[in-house]
Amino acid sequence: MAVAPDTARAGRLRAWAGAGSALRERLPLWVQLRCGLEPRTLAALAVVLVVGVILAGHHFWSGRPGTVRAPENAGAAAVIPEVPPETLPAPAPVSSPSPSARVVVDVSGKVRRPGVLRLAAGSRVADALRAAGGAKPGADLTGLNRARVLMDGEQVLVGGPAPPASGVGAGAAAGGGAGAVAGPVSLNAATPEQLDTLPGVGPVLAQHIIDYRGKHGGFRSVDELREVNGIGERRFADLQSLVRP
C-alpha cells in the first residue's frame, strides 16, 4: 500500500522537529536563549547594544586628557613703562626740627654760679639750682619750692630776703626771709609768713595756698587763687591786686 506524499512530508517534519529539540537541549543555555528569541527581539537588542557602545565611546573620548597651550605672554616679564623724571612729584620737604622752647630765668643769691640761665620749657626750680651749680653751704631753702615749674622772666632768689617787685614781669622771689614783701606777693614763691601778711589770710589759709601750688606745680595765673579751699569771690576780690603768680 503506497503512502500519500502529504503524510510522508508530515512525518519528515516531525522527525526534523524532534531532532531539533534534542539538539537544542544539548546546546549551552545562552545559545538556547538566543535561538529561542524572535528576530524582532534580536534586532531591538542589537540596536540597544549599538547605542550603548556609541555612548560609551563618546564618554571616554570626551574625557580623555588633552594638552593645554599656555598663553603666549605667561612667561614674559612684566613691562613697567618708563616715567620721565620731570613728571614725578617732587618729594615733600623734610622740615627741620624746631628748637625746643626755652625759658630765661635769673638765679641769684646763695648759689655757686648766679646769673641769667636759659632752660628748657617746663623746667623746675630744682633744675635752675642745678644749672647754677647748686646752693652754697648754709643756704636756707626752707621757703623754696623746688618742685615749682619755672616761668619765663622769673627771678629765683636763694637764701636771701625777697627783693621788691616792680611789676608782674619782675619774677618770683624764693628765699628764707620772713615778713612783709613790698609790692604784689608771689603766690609761687612766698613763704607762709609772707602770705599771712595779706588781708584776710591767716596761717590756715596760707597753708592751703602752699598745698595748692605744691600739688599743681604752682600758679599760672592769679585767677587760679579761686580754686584754693577757703577763698571765695569776696576774698579773691580783696587779694587780686595784691598778689601775682
Secondary structure, 3 states (H helix, E strand, C coil): CCCCHHHHHHHHHHHHHHHHHHHHHHCCHHHHHHHHCCHHHHHHHHHHHHHHHHHHHHHHHHCCCCCCCCCCCCCCCCCCCCCCHHHCCCCCCCCCCCCCCEEEEEEEECECCCEEEEEECCCEHHHHHHHCCCECCCCCCCCCCCCCECCCCCEEEECCCCCCCCCHHHCCCCCCCCCCCCCCEECCCCCHHHHHCCCCCCHHHHHHHHHHHHHHCCCCCHHHHHHCCCCCHHHHHHHCCCEEC
